[in-house]
Structure formats: structure tokens, C-alpha cells
Amino acid sequence: MTFLLFLQRRKPLVEKLRRERINSSIEQLKSLMGPEFLKQQPDSKFDKADILEMTVSFLTQQLQQNQQQRSQLNQRKHLEASLDDNLKEAEISLSSTVLTSTDEDTDLRVLWRPW
């Protein structure tokens, strides 16, 4: 019986501590998100639900922007890799053309003799 009594007395204390943690975290969010909140609604007072909703909305926007930036970065890297490959191919083609024409010029000089 004493154990049940202990649990019954402890439950309100545990619940109070849980609520304090929640409230503290919401206040931290409010202070972190303060400038963002002021952009959206400068003269409004926010309740806990507003703070949570606006934070979720802000974080969702940030995630979408990050995904777009990652996508653009991947496209840019792909384009740069493609350009590098094309440049290497052009260099190889140019060097083989130069070698071939040099060989032909040498052959022509050897074959053509004015005397």
C-alpha cells in the first residue's frame, strides 16, 4: 500500500516537471525564432501553439531551401564533371591532330626535295 501511495504522490510532481521542461523548451524556441516571428507578425503576442506552428513552418521552409540548394549543387557538379570530360576529350583530340599533322609534315618534307 505504501508503494501505491508513493506513486500517487509522485505522479503530480513528475507531471509538473514535464510541463516545466515543455514550457522551457517553448520559451527557448520563442527566443531563437523571435526575429522570424517579428517578420511575420510584428505586433502579435504568441501562445505556445503559435510558437510551435511557426517553428515547424520555418523549419519546413529551411529544409526545402536546403534540398533545392543541394539539388542545384549536384546539377552544377554534374555539369562541371561533364565540362571536364569534354575538355579532356578536346585536348586528346587536339594533341592527336597535332601529332598526326606533324607526322604528315615530316613525311612531306622528306618526300619533297627541290633538287
Backbone torsions as a table, in degrees:
resi	resn	phi	psi	omega
1	MET	NA	-40.0	-177.7
2	THR	-65.2	-31.8	178.5
3	PHE	-66.0	-42.8	177.4
4	LEU	-62.8	-39.3	178.3
5	LEU	-64.1	-41.1	177.0
6	PHE	-60.4	-45.9	179.0
7	LEU	-63.6	-39.9	179.8
8	GLN	-64.8	-35.9	179.0
9	ARG	-77.6	-31.7	-176.7
10	ARG	-76.4	-32.2	-175.7
11	LYS	-56.5	-47.8	178.6
12	PRO	-62.3	-35.9	178.8
13	LEU	-66.1	-44.1	178.5
14	VAL	-62.9	-42.5	178.7
15	GLU	-64.2	-40.4	178.8
16	LYS	-63.0	-44.0	178.4
17	LEU	-63.3	-39.2	178.1
18	ARG	-62.5	-46.5	178.8
19	ARG	-62.5	-38.9	177.8
20	GLU	-63.2	-40.5	176.9
21	ARG	-63.5	-43.5	178.8
22	ILE	-61.4	-49.1	-179.0
23	ASN	-62.2	-39.8	178.0
24	SER	-63.1	-42.8	179.2
25	SER	-66.0	-38.9	177.9
26	ILE	-65.4	-39.5	177.2
27	GLU	-65.0	-38.0	176.7
28	GLN	-64.2	-42.5	176.3
29	LEU	-60.4	-43.7	-179.0
30	LYS	-60.4	-42.8	-179.6
31	SER	-71.2	-36.7	178.0
32	LEU	-68.9	-38.1	-175.4
33	MET	-94.2	1.6	-176.5
34	GLY	-46.9	-53.6	180.0
35	PRO	-59.5	-37.6	179.0
36	GLU	-67.3	-39.7	178.5
37	PHE	-63.9	-40.6	-178.8
38	LEU	-65.2	-32.1	177.0
39	LYS	-63.8	-41.3	-174.4
40	GLN	-78.6	-47.3	-177.0
41	GLN	-143.4	87.0	-170.2
42	PRO	-62.1	-33.3	-173.9
43	ASP	-108.0	16.5	-175.5
44	SER	-95.6	150.4	171.2
45	LYS	-99.7	134.2	-173.9
46	PHE	-106.8	134.3	171.9
47	ASP	-90.2	178.1	-174.8
48	LYS	-60.4	-40.8	-179.5
49	ALA	-64.4	-40.4	177.3
50	ASP	-60.4	-44.9	-179.1
51	ILE	-61.0	-45.7	179.7
52	LEU	-65.1	-44.9	-179.8
53	GLU	-62.8	-44.4	-178.7
54	MET	-67.9	-34.7	177.4
55	THR	-66.3	-44.0	178.1
56	VAL	-62.1	-43.2	179.1
57	SER	-61.7	-46.1	179.6
58	PHE	-61.8	-46.3	-179.2
59	LEU	-64.8	-36.9	176.9
60	THR	-62.7	-44.3	177.0
61	GLN	-61.2	-42.7	179.8
62	GLN	-63.1	-41.9	178.2
63	LEU	-62.5	-41.9	178.8
64	GLN	-64.4	-42.5	178.0
65	GLN	-63.1	-41.5	178.6
66	ASN	-62.9	-41.3	178.3
67	GLN	-63.6	-41.7	178.3
68	GLN	-64.1	-42.7	179.5
69	GLN	-65.0	-40.7	177.5
70	ARG	-62.8	-41.8	179.0
71	SER	-62.6	-45.1	178.4
72	GLN	-63.8	-40.0	178.5
73	LEU	-64.2	-41.9	177.9
74	ASN	-64.0	-40.4	177.8
75	GLN	-63.4	-41.6	179.4
76	ARG	-64.4	-43.9	178.7
77	LYS	-61.4	-41.4	178.9
78	HIS	-62.9	-43.7	179.2
79	LEU	-63.6	-43.6	178.8
80	GLU	-62.9	-41.4	178.2
81	ALA	-63.2	-41.0	178.5
82	SER	-63.9	-42.8	178.0
83	LEU	-64.2	-40.7	177.2
84	ASP	-61.1	-43.8	178.5
85	ASP	-61.8	-44.7	179.5
86	ASN	-63.2	-39.7	178.8
87	LEU	-64.4	-42.6	178.3
88	LYS	-62.3	-42.8	178.5
89	GLU	-62.8	-40.9	179.3
90	ALA	-65.9	-39.9	178.1
91	GLU	-64.2	-42.8	179.1
92	ILE	-64.1	-44.4	-180.0
93	SER	-63.5	-42.9	179.9
94	LEU	-65.6	-43.6	-179.2
95	SER	-66.6	-37.1	178.2
96	SER	-70.9	-33.1	176.5
97	THR	-67.0	-42.2	179.0
98	VAL	-64.5	-43.6	178.8
99	LEU	-62.8	-43.5	-178.8
100	THR	-64.6	-46.3	-178.7
101	SER	-68.7	-32.7	177.0
102	THR	-66.5	-42.1	177.7
103	ASP	-62.7	-42.2	-179.8
104	GLU	-66.1	-40.8	178.7
105	ASP	-62.2	-40.2	179.1
106	THR	-65.1	-43.3	179.3
107	ASP	-62.4	-40.8	-179.5
108	LEU	-66.8	-39.1	179.0
109	ARG	-66.5	-36.5	179.6
110	VAL	-70.8	-38.2	-178.3
111	LEU	-76.6	-36.6	-176.4
112	TRP	-92.8	115.9	178.2
113	ARG	-130.1	125.0	-176.3
114	PRO	-73.7	-11.5	-179.8
115	TRP	-100.1	NA	NA
